[in-house]
Amino acid sequence: MAKKYLIVPGILILTLGGVAFGLDKLADQKAEQEIEQKLSLGMGLGTDCTKANVNLFQNNVQFKDIKVDNIDGFASPYIFRITNMEVQAKSLIKKPLEIEKIVIEDVAVNVDVQFDNNATTPESMIVINLKQLSEKGKNSPSQNSDQPEDLNINQMQFNNIKFTVNLQPPDGINSPITKEFKVDQITLEQVTGKNLPDKLSSALQEKILIEITGLINEQNLPQLNSIIEKSNKIKPPSPPFPISPPKKPYLPSPGI
């Protein structure tokens, strides 16, 4: 009889374990769908998440290989690609969703730069995919909605960000130019679904524009510096040391 009594709890444990495992699997699929929908809605671009692992007991979600498509008209296959993203929440059930911290590791960003010869003003001659993405984010339905925030993030930390600048000068000036640079870490505080595009754009914009301007200088394209400066309201990088004016030749005073 004792053995029979022991068998019943064992079956219950296995059953509950199987249910929990099944719930985790359903939660994984739901998490993949949620992040794809949220990013697509917020940026207006196709998004794909390869895998999500949800731990309901620890309020933790890990996402693998997230790819955000590029804007139509730009050459790179994607605008962002994230290798790993880990989300630590206060609760995965309560709304609005309160996120303590998001750590995003190994981010690849394609910065595509084009020049429009048919533009009517200098400010519209330079076209950058990230700049257009920021504008798309501001005009997305989620930004214009009067509904309360359903996502609050105390801190977002981006580690090991690799940027690839793909610059296509105006026709006839030069062939396509590519440059890579890295940013070790970017940290954002008090982020919501609505202010994320602005906060991220502000953190990246100046660094990216300086790199683009430096790339143009390296490639001997000074004719485009004025376009960059007017379009983005930043000055080209200063030379590493001040340039002194040429010295006048010394002439001895005539003898008396």
BELUR-V546613 format. One record per helix or strand of 2 or more residues. SS is the DSSP state (a for helix, b for strand). FROM is the first residue (numbers start at 1). LEN is the number of residues. Records with the same first field share a line. If there is no record, write none. Layout:
SS: FROM-LEN  FROM-LEN
//
This chain:
a: 2-42  122-3  129-10  141-4  196-23  222-11
b: 47-9  60-10  78-12  97-19  126-3  151-18  177-16
//
